[in-house]
Amino acid sequence: MAFNRDQVSDLLAECHRICCICHRFCGVKMETDHIVPASKEGSDDIENAIPVCFECHAEIHSYNDEHPRGRKFTPVELRQHKDQWLKLCKEQPEILLRSYARSDVGPLQALLDELEFNLSVANAKDAKEMGCFFLNDQFRKAIQLGSIAVLKDELKPSILTAYVSMGKANHYLSSAQNQGYKSNAWANDFNRAQELIIEAEPLIKNALEDLLRFLVSE
């Protein structure tokens, strides 16, 4: 079961595709989450839906009740966020001008894009195609902003393992580029980089699939 698609369209129009919690313009990068989770018998009635960005969606679902840190989002608070924002959109539309200015991509969306790019890099395993480094800028940014910290414990290992693997491949690829072309040292580093790129591919794919699955969970 899921929310009625026509009613979801109406709700997205009401909130102008702006997250009801952080007020970032999301465009297509938005989820309609259950205020009362489906796992706790929350209904698929549109009144139980709240439009949120990927980042806030992750915050809502990542709280660890067994090891509590900070304050958990409650259904009462989520409903208030939704009601307050929809009221502002209706009664004070000028507020939208300030929200539209915050249309930057959130760190988790940027991390998804980086993983997709890195998967393309990993697909280039032939010696003639190798040479492009894996990126980790968005991973570092996500750590600095605390976005990795709020992910569920079972999700973190796949992401961390993938980036460790990519870091090793980058190390040997960089080392090969600093060696004399086709020297023994170059060949050793280049071959090791190729092995690590092959090893990294399924790890990157797994991390990407896990993160996507988490971001659309309800």
Secondary structure, DSSP 4 states (H G I P E B T S, - for coil): ----HHHHHHHHHHHTTB-TTT--B-TT-EEEEESS-GGGT---SGGGEEEEEHHHHHHHH---SSS--S----HHHHHHHHHHHHHHHHH-TTHHHHHHT--PPPHHHHHHHHHHHHHHHHH--STTT--PPPP-HHHHHHHHTTTTTTS-TTTHHHHHHHHHHHHHHHHHHHHHHTSPTTSHHHHHHHHHHHHHHHHHHHHHHHHHHHHHHHHT--
